[in-house]
Amino acid sequence: MNAERRPRGHVGARRRRDKTMLVLCILAVIVAVVPLLFILGYTIVKGLPALDLRFFMMDQPPAGASGGGLRNAIVGTLFTLVIALVFGVPTGILAGTFASEFGKPKLAESLRFVNDVLAGVPSIVIGLAVYGIVVASMGHYSGLAGGIALGMLMIPTVTTTTHEMMKLVPDALREGALALGAPRWRMITSIVFPSALRGILTGIMLAVARVIGETAPLLFTSFGNTHLTFNITQPMDALPLRIFIFVASPYNRWQTLAWGGALFLVVIVLILNIVARLLGRKRARD
């Protein structure tokens, strides 16, 4: 009888522990999801009234005035993101390609280590570095410097994604192309890149979502501009900068615009993450 009771008691204890862990996991999910839903809901409630036609078609209003929008900040954000993509994406893809296809094991490991360190560097330090290299040499703030700072923040994500996606390409495809007489560069551009393209695009979108809300680097580089400008060599505004300034102001219209800008950024990040997930699922099915 004792021999029969012990296994049953043991099974019962295991089931109780299993149920306890399940309850703890559900509570952890609630703790993680509820703040996110609260932030999203609060941002929608506060920011939705600002998202009208004026928000996209007019520049920021003077202090204490009504009306106006954030056209200058939206355009500045687009320009700095384009500069960041031009600077950060090719650099990250080439670095990831070197680590995956050309680098010796020790060199590739060293590159990954440096990349991980760069990913952990605070964004404000990146802004200070670009300030010392670009802004100080130009003698003034500029949208170009802001784009370079954001591009440096994108490099680690793009490099890591490129390296990991290219490593997933079967070696048989490489060996088959080389066996047919294709040079190594041709094998990489015609076989490896197309096979890893969706994963690389996913990494680029995640990198954009990572930097689009950065404020600290822009404080030391693009600095901001209260008027619409298309000159990247001059100070240029951005949504994170405008939100940072407006949300602490005593003017109701500025605060409303700040919440509208925050909601606009949240929507962009949400769209980028959804597209990245869809691309990842398509790649997994393929």
C-alpha positions as CSV (number, residue, x, y, z in Angstrom):
1,M,0.0,0.0,0.0
2,N,2.8,2.4,0.9
3,A,4.5,1.7,-2.5
4,E,1.3,2.6,-4.3
5,R,0.6,5.8,-2.3
6,R,4.0,7.3,-2.8
7,P,3.8,7.5,-6.6
8,R,0.3,8.9,-6.4
9,G,1.3,11.5,-3.9
10,H,4.3,12.3,-6.0
11,V,2.2,12.7,-9.1
12,G,-0.2,15.0,-7.1
13,A,2.7,17.2,-6.0
14,R,3.9,17.5,-9.5
15,R,0.5,18.5,-10.7
16,R,0.2,21.1,-8.0
17,R,3.6,22.5,-8.9
18,D,2.6,22.5,-12.6
19,K,-0.6,24.5,-11.8
20,T,1.3,26.9,-9.6
21,M,3.8,27.6,-12.3
22,L,1.0,28.1,-14.8
23,V,-0.7,30.6,-12.6
24,L,2.6,32.4,-12.0
25,C,3.2,32.6,-15.8
26,I,-0.3,33.9,-16.4
27,L,0.3,36.6,-13.7
28,A,3.6,37.5,-15.4
29,V,1.9,37.9,-18.7
30,I,-0.8,40.2,-17.1
31,V,1.9,42.2,-15.4
32,A,3.7,42.6,-18.8
33,V,0.7,43.3,-20.9
34,V,-1.5,45.5,-18.7
35,P,1.1,48.4,-18.5
36,L,1.5,48.3,-22.3
37,L,-2.2,48.4,-22.8
38,F,-2.5,51.3,-20.3
39,I,0.2,53.3,-22.0
40,L,-1.3,52.7,-25.4
41,G,-4.8,53.6,-24.2
42,Y,-3.6,56.7,-22.4
43,T,-1.6,57.8,-25.4
44,I,-4.6,57.3,-27.7
45,V,-6.9,59.2,-25.5
46,K,-4.5,62.2,-25.1
47,G,-3.1,62.2,-28.6
48,L,-6.0,61.4,-30.9
49,P,-7.6,65.0,-30.6
50,A,-4.4,66.4,-32.1
51,L,-4.3,64.2,-35.2
52,D,-6.2,66.4,-37.6
53,L,-5.2,68.0,-40.9
54,R,-3.4,70.8,-39.2
55,F,-1.1,68.4,-37.4
56,F,0.3,67.3,-40.8
57,M,0.0,70.5,-42.8
58,M,1.2,73.3,-40.4
59,D,4.3,74.1,-38.6
60,Q,4.4,74.4,-34.8
61,P,2.5,77.3,-33.4
62,P,4.2,80.1,-31.4
63,A,4.1,79.8,-27.6
64,G,0.6,80.3,-26.2
65,A,-1.0,80.4,-29.7
66,S,-3.7,78.0,-30.8
67,G,-3.7,75.9,-34.0
68,G,-0.6,74.8,-35.7
69,G,0.9,71.3,-36.2
70,L,4.1,69.4,-36.3
71,R,4.9,69.4,-40.1
72,N,8.4,70.6,-39.5
73,A,9.1,67.8,-37.0
74,I,7.5,65.1,-39.2
75,V,9.6,66.2,-42.3
76,G,12.7,66.4,-40.2
77,T,12.1,62.9,-38.8
78,L,11.8,61.5,-42.3
79,F,15.0,63.2,-43.5
80,T,17.0,62.0,-40.5
81,L,15.7,58.5,-41.0
82,V,16.6,58.5,-44.7
83,I,20.2,59.6,-43.8
84,A,20.3,57.0,-41.0
85,L,19.3,54.3,-43.5
86,V,21.8,55.4,-46.1
87,F,24.6,55.4,-43.5
88,G,23.6,52.5,-41.2
89,V,22.1,49.9,-43.5
90,P,25.0,49.4,-46.0
91,T,27.5,49.4,-43.1
92,G,25.5,46.9,-41.1
93,I,24.9,44.6,-44.1
94,L,28.6,44.7,-45.2
95,A,29.8,44.0,-41.6
96,G,27.4,41.1,-41.2
97,T,28.4,39.7,-44.6
98,F,32.1,39.9,-43.7
99,A,31.5,38.1,-40.4
100,S,29.4,35.4,-42.1
101,E,31.3,34.8,-45.4
102,F,34.8,36.2,-45.2
103,G,36.0,36.6,-41.6
104,K,38.1,33.9,-40.0
105,P,36.5,32.4,-36.9
106,K,38.5,34.5,-34.4
107,L,38.1,37.7,-36.5
108,A,34.4,37.1,-36.9
109,E,34.0,36.5,-33.1
110,S,35.9,39.7,-32.4
111,L,33.6,41.6,-34.8
112,R,30.5,40.1,-33.1
113,F,31.9,41.2,-29.7
114,V,32.5,44.7,-30.9
115,N,29.1,44.8,-32.4
116,D,27.5,43.7,-29.1
117,V,29.4,46.4,-27.2
118,L,28.2,49.0,-29.7
119,A,24.7,47.8,-29.2
120,G,25.0,48.3,-25.5
121,V,26.4,51.8,-25.7
122,P,23.9,54.4,-24.4
123,S,22.4,56.5,-27.2
124,I,23.5,59.7,-25.5
125,V,27.1,58.6,-25.8
126,I,26.6,58.0,-29.5
127,G,25.2,61.5,-29.7
128,L,28.2,63.0,-27.9
129,A,30.6,61.1,-30.2
130,V,28.9,62.4,-33.3
131,Y,28.9,65.9,-31.8
132,G,32.6,65.8,-31.4
133,I,33.3,64.3,-34.8
134,V,30.6,65.9,-37.1
135,V,29.1,68.9,-35.3
136,A,32.3,70.3,-34.0
137,S,34.0,70.0,-37.4
138,M,31.0,71.6,-39.3
139,G,30.8,74.3,-36.7
140,H,27.0,74.0,-36.2
141,Y,24.2,71.5,-35.7
142,S,22.6,69.8,-38.7
143,G,20.1,67.1,-39.8
144,L,23.1,65.3,-41.4
145,A,24.7,64.8,-38.0
146,G,21.4,63.6,-36.5
147,G,21.0,61.1,-39.3
148,I,24.6,59.8,-38.8
149,A,23.9,59.4,-35.0
150,L,20.8,57.4,-35.7
151,G,22.6,55.4,-38.3
152,M,25.3,54.4,-35.8
153,L,22.5,53.1,-33.5
154,M,21.1,51.0,-36.4
155,I,24.3,49.3,-37.3
156,P,24.4,46.7,-34.5
157,T,20.9,45.5,-35.2
158,V,21.4,45.3,-39.0
159,T,24.8,43.6,-38.5
160,T,23.5,40.9,-36.2
161,T,20.4,40.2,-38.3
162,T,22.5,40.0,-41.5
163,H,25.0,37.7,-39.9
164,E,22.4,35.4,-38.4
165,M,20.2,35.2,-41.5
166,M,23.2,34.5,-43.8
167,K,24.3,31.7,-41.5
168,L,20.9,30.1,-41.9
169,V,21.5,29.7,-45.7
170,P,22.5,26.0,-46.3
171,D,26.2,25.5,-47.2
172,A,25.0,23.2,-50.0
173,L,23.8,26.2,-51.9
174,R,27.1,27.9,-51.6
175,E,29.0,24.8,-52.6
176,G,26.8,24.2,-55.6
177,A,27.4,27.8,-56.9
178,L,31.1,27.5,-56.4
179,A,31.2,24.1,-58.0
180,L,29.6,25.6,-61.1
181,G,32.5,28.1,-61.4
182,A,30.8,31.2,-59.9
183,P,33.2,33.5,-58.1
184,R,32.6,34.1,-54.4
185,W,31.1,37.6,-54.8
186,R,28.7,36.2,-57.4
187,M,27.7,33.4,-55.1
188,I,27.0,35.8,-52.3
189,T,25.0,38.3,-54.3
190,S,23.0,35.7,-56.3
191,I,22.5,32.9,-53.8
192,V,23.1,34.0,-50.2
193,F,21.6,37.5,-50.3
194,P,18.3,36.5,-52.0
195,S,17.8,33.6,-49.6
196,A,18.4,35.8,-46.5
197,L,16.7,38.9,-47.9
198,R,13.5,38.7,-45.9
199,G,15.3,38.2,-42.6
200,I,17.6,41.2,-43.4
201,L,14.6,43.4,-44.2
202,T,13.1,42.4,-40.9
203,G,16.2,43.5,-39.1
204,I,16.2,46.8,-40.9
205,M,12.6,47.5,-39.9
206,L,13.4,46.6,-36.3
207,A,16.4,48.9,-36.4
208,V,14.2,51.8,-37.7
209,A,11.7,51.1,-34.9
210,R,14.6,51.1,-32.5
211,V,15.9,54.6,-33.4
212,I,12.8,56.5,-34.6
213,G,11.9,57.6,-31.0
214,E,15.5,58.4,-29.9
215,T,15.8,61.9,-28.4
216,A,19.2,62.1,-26.7
217,P,21.4,61.8,-29.8
218,L,19.4,64.4,-31.6
219,L,19.8,66.9,-28.8
220,F,23.6,67.0,-29.5
221,T,23.4,66.7,-33.3
222,S,20.3,68.1,-35.2
223,F,19.2,70.2,-32.2
224,G,15.8,71.1,-33.6
225,N,14.3,73.8,-35.8
226,T,11.0,75.6,-35.3
227,H,10.5,76.1,-39.0
228,L,10.2,73.7,-41.9
229,T,13.5,73.1,-43.7
230,F,14.8,70.7,-46.3
231,N,18.5,71.6,-45.8
232,I,20.2,68.7,-44.1
233,T,23.3,70.8,-43.4
234,Q,21.3,73.1,-41.1
235,P,19.6,72.4,-37.7
236,M,16.5,70.2,-38.4
237,D,13.6,69.3,-36.2
238,A,12.4,65.8,-35.3
239,L,9.3,64.4,-33.5
240,P,11.1,63.1,-30.4
241,L,12.7,66.6,-29.9
242,R,9.4,68.4,-30.3
243,I,7.7,66.0,-27.9
244,F,10.5,66.4,-25.4
245,I,10.1,70.2,-25.5
246,F,6.3,70.5,-25.8
247,V,5.3,68.0,-23.1
248,A,7.1,70.0,-20.4
249,S,5.7,73.3,-21.6
250,P,2.8,75.2,-19.8
251,Y,0.9,75.7,-23.0
252,N,-2.1,73.5,-23.7
253,R,-1.8,73.4,-27.5
254,W,1.9,72.4,-27.2
255,Q,1.0,69.6,-24.8
256,T,-1.7,68.4,-27.1
257,L,0.7,68.4,-30.0
258,A,3.2,66.5,-27.9
259,W,0.7,63.7,-27.2
260,G,-0.3,63.7,-30.9
261,G,3.4,63.3,-31.9
262,A,3.8,60.5,-29.3
263,L,0.7,58.7,-30.7
264,F,2.0,59.1,-34.3
265,L,5.4,57.6,-33.3
266,V,3.6,54.7,-31.5
267,V,1.6,53.9,-34.6
268,I,4.7,53.9,-36.8
269,V,6.6,51.6,-34.5
270,L,3.5,49.3,-34.3
271,I,3.3,49.1,-38.1
272,L,7.0,48.4,-38.5
273,N,6.8,45.6,-35.9
274,I,3.8,44.1,-37.6
275,V,5.5,44.1,-41.0
276,A,8.6,42.6,-39.5
277,R,6.6,39.8,-37.9
278,L,4.8,39.1,-41.2
279,L,8.1,39.0,-43.1
280,G,9.5,36.6,-40.4
281,R,6.5,34.3,-40.7
282,K,6.7,34.2,-44.5
283,R,10.4,33.3,-44.3
284,A,9.6,30.6,-41.7
285,R,6.9,29.1,-44.1
286,D,9.3,29.2,-47.0
